[in-house]
């Protein structure tokens, strides 16, 4: 009886030990599965973090690109605004130029007749003036007259040339000059020194200083002066004109001005 009981206890113990061993094996398998699941989750979490990091970097890059593009757009907006103001200003200038061109055309039509009238007046003035350097002055006017028909010279240049001629003529009134010319003196052609003092006196003296004369505006002719009356004064004037003597007072034959008719 005792032996049977002992066998039963032994059997029970064996069964318990087997069950315990079986439970341990099951527990080991379950733990491995849990560890594998945990490892898989860790791997997934790491992969997710890498994706998150990559997306964060891409987002930062896109943000930087957005900021850069936004700055470029703002710069372009400012630049376009400046260009619009410049274009508006250029349009205004073009309108002014078009108006100026129209005005210039009108002015040119008015200037050309004015230039011709000025040239006519200057030619008349030279012919009525004392006959000093007459050929040179007439040639200057002839050249100006010829230029009026030239198409390669602008109206402005023609006007400038006539003004220059007026300036030259006006300068004669404030200068003293000496030049050589051949005149009929005492019935024969002689070489003389012609002295011009402004426009108030025009005289001549033969190269031997023996004979002297002056232009008579009323007679419109050369008249001989009394022998040796102004010889020394005219000679002084000639030396002053040649810069061989200092400027000094001269007593010269000057006609009184005539009353205008």
Secondary structure, DSSP 4 states (H G I P E B T S, - for coil): -HHHHHHHHHHHHHHHHHHHHHHHHHHHHHHHHHHHHHHHHHHHHHHHHHHHHHHHHHHHHHHHHHHHHHHHHHHHHHHHHHHHHHHHHHHHHHHHHHHHHHHHHHHHHHHHHHHHHHHHHHHHHHHHS--TTHHHHHHHHHHHHHHTT-TTS-HHHHHHHHHHHHHHHHHHTT-EEEEEEEEEETTEEEEEEEEEETTTEEEEEETTSS-EEEEETTTTEEEEPPTTSSHHHHHHHHHHHTTSS---------PPPPPP-
